[in-house]
Amino acid sequence: MRRTALCSIIPPHILRSIAERGDEDARRDAQLALEISAQTRGQRIVLAEIARALSTPVGEKRRTIFDRGKRVRSESDPPVRDVVVNEAFEGAGKTYDFYKRVYGRNSLDDLGLRLDGTVHYGTRYDNALWDGRQIVYGDGDGRYFNRFTSLDVIAHELTHGLTQFTAALEYDAQSGALSEHFSDVFGVLTKQYSLKQTSSKADWLIGEGLFTSRVQGVAIRSMKAPGTAYDDPIIGHDPQPAHMKDYVETDLDNGGVHVNSGIPNRAFCELASLLGGKAWEVAGKIWYRTLTREVREHADFQKCADATWKAAADLFGARSGAQDAVVAAWKVVGITITPAVIAEGPRVPLKELYRPPAGAAEVPASLPVVPVSFRA
């Protein structure tokens, strides 16, 4: 039987840590967040089917934000006084624009699915989640968490919707970790695209700003250095591994989906670093094609790695530097691409693939490629 998914930004191990170590109010808030997660899990498959009936005509961007069941802002409305409403609305728009302009995709289902969100959910709710139809935003408890309407969080959750309509990855063990991974990738790429950041200038943090100042941590995850995002007496220590040798076997969190995602996260960050420039242009296109065309519900890390190698060849040519960079990136985390023998072909230095702007880090000349165009 297929396991239902609750796609939330805050891992349950953080909430459990607060429920065990926090003061009375903090324990109550964390326990409530865990209970809400359990309740929502059973609703998601039904809501996913409802979402398919809410598509709008191709080419139309349509956002609607609700507050306790009341519509508070839609596509034709001006900004309101509530900053949370505006952030949820604008973040959904920036995510739509990112997918449309960079990858030519019309919303999550590529058919103009309406982008809905509900703000101020619950009381001091410490999470944001995709429930199969919309994003549900908590306000945070004010002690450990701020509000959950930052752009990378919004794009992360909406990407769970995109995965729902494409790869439909089973939310369990490695396939579930890949679901979290793809959401982290496109969450951070949406942020980088909005800020016009090159890969070398980006912080590669997921949920930067979610923690309040009392927490000893910079974000909930670091794609560049998994396992280093936080180390706090109440929140706990970041448990993400950065290499397959440290893969975590567990029955918690649907087989550790929020923990083991650190491994493919680091692989993507390594690829973006090898290629240089804007990560959404080359690395992002490889990963987008992989998610939307190559992997399916039971994919594991090995199948995903092999699929990215194939996607690189399909996009940029066999025996290309982009393909070589994919091989090198996965090797860093202990995964070897299965098709080890690559046919010989004409080669051009990697610097011809993408010339970084003045002041940017030089790309390595040791990974040769054929010249290609990167227009969306």
DRENDO-1510 file (C-alpha; in Angstrom, 1 decimal, always signed):
<recs>
REC; n; res; u; v; w
REC; 1; MET; +0.0; +0.0; +0.0 .
REC; 2; ARG; +1.4; +3.4; -0.9 .
REC; 3; ARG; +2.4; +5.5; +2.0 .
REC; 4; THR; +0.7; +8.9; +2.1 .
REC; 5; ALA; +2.9; +12.0; +2.4 .
REC; 6; LEU; +3.0; +14.9; +4.6 .
REC; 7; CYS; +5.4; +17.4; +3.0 .
REC; 8; SER; +6.4; +19.8; +5.7 .
REC; 9; ILE; +9.4; +22.1; +5.9 .
REC; 10; ILE; +10.3; +21.4; +9.6 .
REC; 11; PRO; +11.5; +17.8; +10.1 .
REC; 12; PRO; +9.7; +15.9; +12.9 .
REC; 13; HIS; +13.0; +15.3; +14.7 .
REC; 14; ILE; +13.2; +19.0; +15.5 .
REC; 15; LEU; +9.7; +19.1; +16.8 .
REC; 16; ARG; +10.3; +16.0; +18.9 .
REC; 17; SER; +13.4; +17.5; +20.3 .
REC; 18; ILE; +11.5; +20.7; +21.4 .
REC; 19; ALA; +8.6; +18.5; +22.8 .
REC; 20; GLU; +11.2; +16.7; +25.0 .
REC; 21; ARG; +13.5; +19.6; +26.0 .
REC; 22; GLY; +11.5; +22.8; +25.8 .
REC; 23; ASP; +9.6; +24.6; +28.5 .
REC; 24; GLU; +5.9; +23.9; +29.1 .
REC; 25; ASP; +4.6; +26.2; +26.4 .
REC; 26; ALA; +7.2; +25.1; +23.8 .
REC; 27; ARG; +6.5; +21.4; +24.5 .
REC; 28; ARG; +2.8; +22.0; +24.0 .
REC; 29; ASP; +3.3; +23.9; +20.7 .
REC; 30; ALA; +5.7; +21.3; +19.4 .
REC; 31; GLN; +3.4; +18.4; +20.3 .
REC; 32; LEU; +0.5; +20.2; +18.6 .
REC; 33; ALA; +2.5; +20.6; +15.4 .
REC; 34; LEU; +3.3; +16.9; +15.4 .
REC; 35; GLU; -0.4; +16.0; +15.9 .
REC; 36; ILE; -1.5; +18.3; +13.1 .
REC; 37; SER; +1.1; +16.6; +10.9 .
REC; 38; ALA; -0.4; +13.2; +11.7 .
REC; 39; GLN; -3.9; +14.4; +11.0 .
REC; 40; THR; -3.0; +16.0; +7.7 .
REC; 41; ARG; -1.2; +12.9; +6.5 .
REC; 42; GLY; -4.4; +11.0; +6.0 .
REC; 43; GLN; -6.0; +13.8; +4.0 .
REC; 44; ARG; -3.3; +14.3; +1.4 .
REC; 45; ILE; -4.2; +11.8; -1.3 .
REC; 46; VAL; -7.9; +13.0; -1.4 .
REC; 47; LEU; -6.7; +16.6; -1.6 .
REC; 48; ALA; -4.3; +15.7; -4.4 .
REC; 49; GLU; -7.2; +14.5; -6.5 .
REC; 50; ILE; -9.2; +17.6; -5.8 .
REC; 51; ALA; -6.2; +19.7; -7.0 .
REC; 52; ARG; -6.5; +18.2; -10.5 .
REC; 53; ALA; -9.9; +19.7; -10.8 .
REC; 54; LEU; -8.7; +23.2; -10.0 .
REC; 55; SER; -6.6; +23.8; -13.1 .
REC; 56; THR; -7.1; +27.1; -15.0 .
REC; 57; PRO; -6.5; +27.8; -18.7 .
REC; 58; VAL; -2.9; +27.5; -20.0 .
REC; 59; GLY; -0.9; +30.7; -19.5 .
REC; 60; GLU; -2.8; +32.1; -16.6 .
REC; 61; LYS; -1.2; +32.8; -13.2 .
REC; 62; ARG; -3.8; +32.6; -10.5 .
REC; 63; ARG; -3.1; +32.9; -6.8 .
REC; 64; THR; -5.5; +33.0; -3.8 .
REC; 65; ILE; -4.7; +33.4; -0.2 .
REC; 66; PHE; -7.1; +32.5; +2.6 .
REC; 67; ASP; -7.1; +33.3; +6.3 .
REC; 68; ARG; -9.2; +31.0; +8.5 .
REC; 69; GLY; -11.4; +30.1; +5.5 .
REC; 70; LYS; -11.9; +33.7; +4.3 .
REC; 71; ARG; -10.3; +34.8; +1.0 .
REC; 72; VAL; -8.0; +37.8; +1.8 .
REC; 73; ARG; -6.1; +38.3; -1.5 .
REC; 74; SER; -6.4; +37.0; -5.0 .
REC; 75; GLU; -4.8; +37.9; -8.4 .
REC; 76; SER; -6.6; +41.2; -9.0 .
REC; 77; ASP; -6.3; +42.5; -5.4 .
REC; 78; PRO; -3.8; +45.1; -4.2 .
REC; 79; PRO; -1.5; +44.4; -1.2 .
REC; 80; VAL; -3.1; +44.2; +2.2 .
REC; 81; ARG; -2.0; +45.3; +5.6 .
REC; 82; ASP; -1.1; +41.8; +6.7 .
REC; 83; VAL; +2.6; +41.2; +5.8 .
REC; 84; VAL; +2.1; +37.4; +6.0 .
REC; 85; VAL; -0.7; +37.5; +3.4 .
REC; 86; ASN; +1.5; +39.6; +1.1 .
REC; 87; GLU; +4.5; +37.4; +1.5 .
REC; 88; ALA; +2.5; +34.2; +0.8 .
REC; 89; PHE; +1.0; +35.9; -2.3 .
REC; 90; GLU; +4.2; +37.3; -3.7 .
REC; 91; GLY; +6.2; +34.1; -2.9 .
REC; 92; ALA; +3.7; +32.0; -4.9 .
REC; 93; GLY; +4.0; +34.5; -7.8 .
REC; 94; LYS; +7.8; +34.5; -7.8 .
REC; 95; THR; +7.8; +30.7; -7.8 .
REC; 96; TYR; +5.3; +30.6; -10.7 .
REC; 97; ASP; +7.5; +33.1; -12.6 .
REC; 98; PHE; +10.6; +31.1; -11.9 .
REC; 99; TYR; +9.2; +27.9; -13.3 .
REC; 100; LYS; +7.6; +29.7; -16.2 .
REC; 101; ARG; +10.6; +31.8; -17.3 .
REC; 102; VAL; +13.4; +29.3; -16.7 .
REC; 103; TYR; +11.8; +26.0; -17.5 .
REC; 104; GLY; +8.7; +27.0; -19.5 .
REC; 105; ARG; +6.3; +25.4; -17.0 .
REC; 106; ASN; +2.8; +26.7; -16.5 .
REC; 107; SER; +2.3; +26.2; -12.7 .
REC; 108; LEU; +2.7; +22.9; -10.9 .
REC; 109; ASP; +0.8; +20.7; -13.2 .
REC; 110; ASP; +1.9; +22.6; -16.4 .
REC; 111; LEU; -1.8; +23.3; -17.0 .
REC; 112; GLY; -2.2; +26.4; -14.9 .
REC; 113; LEU; -3.1; +24.9; -11.5 .
REC; 114; ARG; -4.3; +27.6; -9.1 .
REC; 115; LEU; -1.8; +28.4; -6.4 .
REC; 116; ASP; -3.7; +28.5; -3.1 .
REC; 117; GLY; -2.4; +29.1; +0.4 .
REC; 118; THR; -3.9; +29.4; +3.9 .
REC; 119; VAL; -2.1; +31.7; +6.4 .
REC; 120; HIS; -2.3; +32.0; +10.2 .
REC; 121; TYR; -3.1; +28.3; +10.5 .
REC; 122; GLY; -3.6; +27.1; +14.0 .
REC; 123; THR; -2.1; +28.9; +17.0 .
REC; 124; ARG; +1.7; +29.3; +17.1 .
REC; 125; TYR; +1.9; +26.5; +14.5 .
REC; 126; ASP; +5.6; +25.6; +14.0 .
REC; 127; ASN; +5.5; +24.5; +10.3 .
REC; 128; ALA; +4.5; +25.0; +6.7 .
REC; 129; LEU; +3.3; +22.2; +4.6 .
REC; 130; TRP; +1.9; +21.1; +1.2 .
REC; 131; ASP; -1.3; +19.2; +1.8 .
REC; 132; GLY; -1.9; +18.0; -1.8 .
REC; 133; ARG; -3.9; +21.1; -2.7 .
REC; 134; GLN; -2.4; +24.1; -1.1 .
REC; 135; ILE; +0.3; +25.4; +1.2 .
REC; 136; VAL; -0.6; +25.8; +4.9 .
REC; 137; TYR; +1.4; +28.4; +6.7 .
REC; 138; GLY; +2.0; +28.5; +10.5 .
REC; 139; ASP; +3.0; +31.7; +12.2 .
REC; 140; GLY; +5.7; +30.1; +14.4 .
REC; 141; ASP; +5.8; +30.1; +18.2 .
REC; 142; GLY; +7.9; +33.3; +18.4 .
REC; 143; ARG; +10.4; +31.4; +20.7 .
REC; 144; TYR; +12.2; +29.2; +18.2 .
REC; 145; PHE; +10.5; +29.9; +14.9 .
REC; 146; ASN; +9.5; +33.0; +13.0 .
REC; 147; ARG; +6.8; +33.0; +10.4 .
REC; 148; PHE; +7.0; +30.5; +7.6 .
REC; 149; THR; +6.5; +32.7; +4.5 .
REC; 150; SER; +10.0; +33.1; +3.2 .
REC; 151; LEU; +10.5; +32.6; -0.5 .
REC; 152; ASP; +12.6; +29.4; -0.3 .
REC; 153; VAL; +10.0; +27.8; +2.1 .
REC; 154; ILE; +7.2; +28.7; -0.3 .
REC; 155; ALA; +9.1; +27.4; -3.4 .
REC; 156; HIS; +10.1; +24.2; -1.5 .
REC; 157; GLU; +6.5; +23.4; -0.6 .
REC; 158; LEU; +5.1; +24.3; -4.0 .
REC; 159; THR; +7.7; +22.0; -5.6 .
REC; 160; HIS; +6.2; +19.1; -3.6 .
REC; 161; GLY; +3.1; +19.9; -5.7 .
REC; 162; LEU; +5.1; +19.8; -8.9 .
REC; 163; THR; +6.6; +16.4; -7.8 .
REC; 164; GLN; +3.0; +15.2; -7.1 .
REC; 165; PHE; +2.1; +15.9; -10.8 .
REC; 166; THR; +5.4; +14.5; -12.3 .
REC; 167; ALA; +7.6; +11.9; -10.6 .
REC; 168; ALA; +5.1; +11.2; -7.8 .
REC; 169; LEU; +7.9; +10.0; -5.7 .
REC; 170; GLU; +6.9; +7.6; -2.9 .
REC; 171; TYR; +7.4; +9.5; +0.4 .
REC; 172; ASP; +9.4; +6.8; +2.1 .
REC; 173; ALA; +13.2; +6.1; +2.5 .
REC; 174; GLN; +15.3; +7.1; -0.4 .
REC; 175; SER; +12.5; +8.0; -2.8 .
REC; 176; GLY; +11.0; +10.2; +0.0 .
REC; 177; ALA; +14.4; +11.8; +0.6 .
REC; 178; LEU; +14.6; +12.6; -3.1 .
REC; 179; SER; +11.2; +14.3; -2.8 .
REC; 180; GLU; +12.6; +16.5; -0.1 .
REC; 181; HIS; +15.8; +16.9; -2.1 .
REC; 182; PHE; +14.1; +18.2; -5.2 .
REC; 183; SER; +12.0; +20.6; -3.1 .
REC; 184; ASP; +15.2; +21.9; -1.5 .
REC; 185; VAL; +16.9; +22.3; -4.9 .
REC; 186; PHE; +14.2; +24.3; -6.5 .
REC; 187; GLY; +13.4; +26.2; -3.3 .
REC; 188; VAL; +17.0; +27.5; -3.1 .
REC; 189; LEU; +17.1; +28.0; -6.9 .
REC; 190; THR; +14.0; +30.2; -6.8 .
REC; 191; LYS; +15.6; +32.3; -4.1 .
REC; 192; GLN; +18.9; +32.5; -6.1 .
REC; 193; TYR; +17.0; +33.5; -9.2 .
REC; 194; SER; +15.0; +36.2; -7.4 .
REC; 195; LEU; +18.2; +37.6; -5.9 .
REC; 196; LYS; +20.2; +37.2; -9.2 .
REC; 197; GLN; +22.9; +35.2; -7.3 .
REC; 198; THR; +25.6; +33.1; -8.9 .
REC; 199; SER; +26.2; +29.7; -7.3 .
REC; 200; SER; +29.4; +31.0; -5.7 .
REC; 201; LYS; +27.6; +34.0; -4.0 .
REC; 202; ALA; +24.6; +31.9; -2.7 .
REC; 203; ASP; +24.4; +30.7; +0.9 .
REC; 204; TRP; +22.8; +27.3; -0.1 .
REC; 205; LEU; +20.7; +27.4; +3.1 .
REC; 206; ILE; +17.1; +26.2; +3.4 .
REC; 207; GLY; +15.0; +28.1; +5.8 .
REC; 208; GLU; +17.5; +30.8; +6.6 .
REC; 209; GLY; +15.7; +33.2; +9.0 .
REC; 210; LEU; +13.2; +30.7; +10.3 .
REC; 211; PHE; +15.0; +30.3; +13.6 .
REC; 212; THR; +14.7; +33.1; +16.1 .
REC; 213; SER; +17.8; +34.7; +17.6 .
REC; 214; ARG; +17.6; +32.4; +20.6 .
REC; 215; VAL; +18.4; +29.3; +18.5 .
REC; 216; GLN; +22.0; +28.4; +17.8 .
REC; 217; GLY; +21.7; +27.8; +14.1 .
REC; 218; VAL; +21.6; +29.5; +10.7 .
REC; 219; ALA; +18.9; +27.5; +8.9 .
REC; 220; ILE; +17.1; +24.2; +9.0 .
REC; 221; ARG; +19.4; +22.6; +6.4 .
REC; 222; SER; +22.6; +23.5; +4.6 .
REC; 223; MET; +22.9; +22.0; +1.1 .
REC; 224; LYS; +26.6; +22.9; +0.9 .
REC; 225; ALA; +27.5; +21.4; +4.3 .
REC; 226; PRO; +24.8; +19.0; +5.5 .
REC; 227; GLY; +25.0; +18.4; +9.2 .
REC; 228; THR; +26.1; +21.9; +10.1 .
REC; 229; ALA; +22.9; +24.0; +10.0 .
REC; 230; TYR; +22.2; +24.1; +13.7 .
REC; 231; ASP; +23.5; +22.8; +17.0 .
REC; 232; ASP; +21.2; +23.9; +19.9 .
REC; 233; PRO; +20.4; +22.6; +23.4 .
REC; 234; ILE; +16.7; +22.6; +22.6 .
REC; 235; ILE; +16.5; +22.2; +18.8 .
REC; 236; GLY; +19.2; +19.5; +18.8 .
REC; 237; HIS; +22.0; +18.9; +16.4 .
REC; 238; ASP; +21.6; +18.8; +12.6 .
REC; 239; PRO; +21.7; +15.0; +11.8 .
REC; 240; GLN; +22.0; +15.2; +8.0 .
REC; 241; PRO; +24.7; +13.1; +6.4 .
REC; 242; ALA; +26.8; +14.4; +3.6 .
REC; 243; HIS; +28.0; +11.0; +2.3 .
REC; 244; MET; +26.6; +7.5; +1.7 .
REC; 245; LYS; +28.9; +6.1; +4.3 .
REC; 246; ASP; +26.8; +8.0; +6.9 .
REC; 247; TYR; +23.4; +7.1; +5.5 .
REC; 248; VAL; +20.9; +6.9; +8.4 .
REC; 249; GLU; +18.7; +3.8; +8.6 .
REC; 250; THR; +15.6; +4.7; +10.7 .
REC; 251; ASP; +11.9; +4.0; +10.9 .
REC; 252; LEU; +11.2; +7.6; +11.9 .
REC; 253; ASP; +10.2; +10.4; +9.5 .
REC; 254; ASN; +9.1; +8.0; +6.8 .
REC; 255; GLY; +12.5; +6.4; +6.8 .
REC; 256; GLY; +14.5; +9.6; +7.4 .
REC; 257; VAL; +13.3; +11.6; +4.4 .
REC; 258; HIS; +14.3; +15.0; +5.9 .
REC; 259; VAL; +17.7; +13.6; +7.1 .
REC; 260; ASN; +19.1; +11.6; +4.2 .
REC; 261; SER; +18.2; +14.3; +1.7 .
REC; 262; GLY; +21.4; +15.9; +2.7 .
REC; 263; ILE; +23.3; +13.4; +0.5 .
REC; 264; PRO; +21.8; +14.4; -2.9 .
REC; 265; ASN; +21.6; +18.0; -1.7 .
REC; 266; ARG; +25.4; +18.1; -1.4 .
REC; 267; ALA; +25.7; +16.4; -4.8 .
REC; 268; PHE; +23.7; +19.1; -6.5 .
REC; 269; CYS; +25.6; +21.9; -4.7 .
REC; 270; GLU; +28.9; +20.2; -5.8 .
REC; 271; LEU; +27.6; +20.2; -9.4 .
REC; 272; ALA; +26.6; +23.8; -9.3 .
REC; 273; SER; +30.1; +24.7; -7.9 .
REC; 274; LEU; +31.9; +22.8; -10.6 .
REC; 275; LEU; +29.8; +24.4; -13.4 .
REC; 276; GLY; +29.9; +27.9; -11.9 .
REC; 277; GLY; +27.6; +30.7; -13.0 .
REC; 278; LYS; +23.9; +30.7; -12.3 .
REC; 279; ALA; +22.9; +27.3; -10.8 .
REC; 280; TRP; +19.4; +27.3; -12.4 .
REC; 281; GLU; +20.8; +27.5; -15.9 .
REC; 282; VAL; +22.7; +24.3; -16.3 .
REC; 283; ALA; +22.6; +22.2; -13.1 .
REC; 284; GLY; +18.9; +23.3; -12.5 .
REC; 285; LYS; +17.9; +22.3; -16.1 .
REC; 286; ILE; +19.5; +18.8; -15.6 .
REC; 287; TRP; +17.6; +18.4; -12.3 .
REC; 288; TYR; +14.3; +19.7; -13.7 .
REC; 289; ARG; +14.5; +17.3; -16.6 .
REC; 290; THR; +15.3; +14.5; -14.2 .
REC; 291; LEU; +12.3; +15.2; -11.9 .
REC; 292; THR; +9.8; +15.8; -14.7 .
REC; 293; ARG; +10.9; +13.1; -17.2 .
REC; 294; GLU; +13.4; +10.6; -15.8 .
REC; 295; VAL; +12.6; +9.4; -12.3 .
REC; 296; ARG; +9.4; +7.7; -11.1 .
REC; 297; GLU; +7.8; +6.9; -7.7 .
REC; 298; HIS; +10.2; +4.2; -6.5 .
REC; 299; ALA; +13.5; +5.9; -7.5 .
REC; 300; ASP; +16.4; +5.6; -5.1 .
REC; 301; PHE; +19.6; +7.7; -5.0 .
REC; 302; GLN; +21.4; +5.4; -7.6 .
REC; 303; LYS; +18.5; +5.7; -10.1 .
REC; 304; CYS; +18.4; +9.4; -9.6 .
REC; 305; ALA; +22.2; +9.8; -10.1 .
REC; 306; ASP; +22.0; +7.7; -13.3 .
REC; 307; ALA; +19.0; +9.7; -14.5 .
REC; 308; THR; +20.9; +13.0; -14.0 .
REC; 309; TRP; +23.7; +11.7; -16.1 .
REC; 310; LYS; +21.2; +10.8; -18.9 .
REC; 311; ALA; +19.5; +14.2; -18.6 .
REC; 312; ALA; +22.9; +16.0; -18.9 .
REC; 313; ALA; +23.6; +14.0; -22.1 .
REC; 314; ASP; +20.1; +14.7; -23.5 .
REC; 315; LEU; +20.3; +18.4; -22.8 .
REC; 316; PHE; +24.0; +19.2; -23.5 .
REC; 317; GLY; +25.4; +16.3; -25.5 .
REC; 318; ALA; +27.0; +12.9; -24.8 .
REC; 319; ARG; +30.5; +13.1; -23.5 .
REC; 320; SER; +29.9; +16.7; -22.5 .
REC; 321; GLY; +31.5; +18.5; -19.6 .
REC; 322; ALA; +28.1; +18.9; -18.0 .
REC; 323; GLN; +27.9; +15.1; -18.0 .
REC; 324; ASP; +31.4; +14.8; -16.6 .
REC; 325; ALA; +30.5; +17.3; -13.8 .
REC; 326; VAL; +27.5; +15.2; -12.9 .
REC; 327; VAL; +29.7; +12.1; -12.5 .
REC; 328; ALA; +32.2; +14.1; -10.4 .
REC; 329; ALA; +29.5; +15.6; -8.2 .
REC; 330; TRP; +27.8; +12.3; -7.3 .
REC; 331; LYS; +31.2; +10.7; -6.6 .
REC; 332; VAL; +31.8; +13.3; -3.9 .
REC; 333; VAL; +28.9; +11.8; -1.9 .
REC; 334; GLY; +29.9; +8.2; -2.5 .
REC; 335; ILE; +27.7; +7.4; -5.5 .
REC; 336; THR; +29.2; +6.2; -8.8 .
REC; 337; ILE; +27.1; +6.7; -12.0 .
REC; 338; THR; +26.3; +3.2; -13.4 .
REC; 339; PRO; +27.2; +3.9; -17.1 .
REC; 340; ALA; +30.9; +4.3; -16.3 .
REC; 341; VAL; +32.1; +4.0; -19.9 .
REC; 342; ILE; +31.4; +7.1; -21.9 .
REC; 343; ALA; +31.9; +7.1; -25.7 .
REC; 344; GLU; +34.7; +9.4; -26.9 .
REC; 345; GLY; +33.8; +12.6; -28.7 .
REC; 346; PRO; +35.0; +16.1; -29.5 .
REC; 347; ARG; +35.6; +18.2; -26.4 .
REC; 348; VAL; +35.8; +21.9; -25.6 .
REC; 349; PRO; +37.0; +23.5; -22.3 .
REC; 350; LEU; +34.3; +23.9; -19.7 .
REC; 351; LYS; +34.9; +27.7; -19.6 .
REC; 352; GLU; +33.2; +27.7; -23.0 .
REC; 353; LEU; +30.1; +26.3; -21.4 .
REC; 354; TYR; +29.5; +29.3; -19.3 .
REC; 355; ARG; +31.6; +32.4; -18.9 .
REC; 356; PRO; +31.2; +33.9; -15.4 .
REC; 357; PRO; +30.7; +37.6; -14.9 .
REC; 358; ALA; +33.7; +39.8; -13.9 .
REC; 359; GLY; +34.7; +39.0; -10.3 .
REC; 360; ALA; +33.1; +35.6; -10.2 .
REC; 361; ALA; +35.1; +32.5; -9.4 .
REC; 362; GLU; +36.8; +30.8; -12.3 .
REC; 363; VAL; +35.3; +27.5; -13.5 .
REC; 364; PRO; +37.8; +24.6; -13.7 .
REC; 365; ALA; +39.2; +24.0; -17.2 .
REC; 366; SER; +39.7; +20.3; -16.5 .
REC; 367; LEU; +36.1; +19.3; -17.3 .
REC; 368; PRO; +35.6; +19.7; -21.0 .
REC; 369; VAL; +32.3; +20.1; -22.9 .
REC; 370; VAL; +30.7; +20.8; -26.2 .
REC; 371; PRO; +29.4; +24.4; -26.5 .
REC; 372; VAL; +25.6; +24.6; -26.0 .
REC; 373; SER; +22.9; +27.2; -25.6 .
REC; 374; PHE; +21.2; +27.7; -22.2 .
REC; 375; ARG; +18.1; +29.7; -23.2 .
REC; 376; ALA; +15.0; +28.7; -21.3 .
</recs>
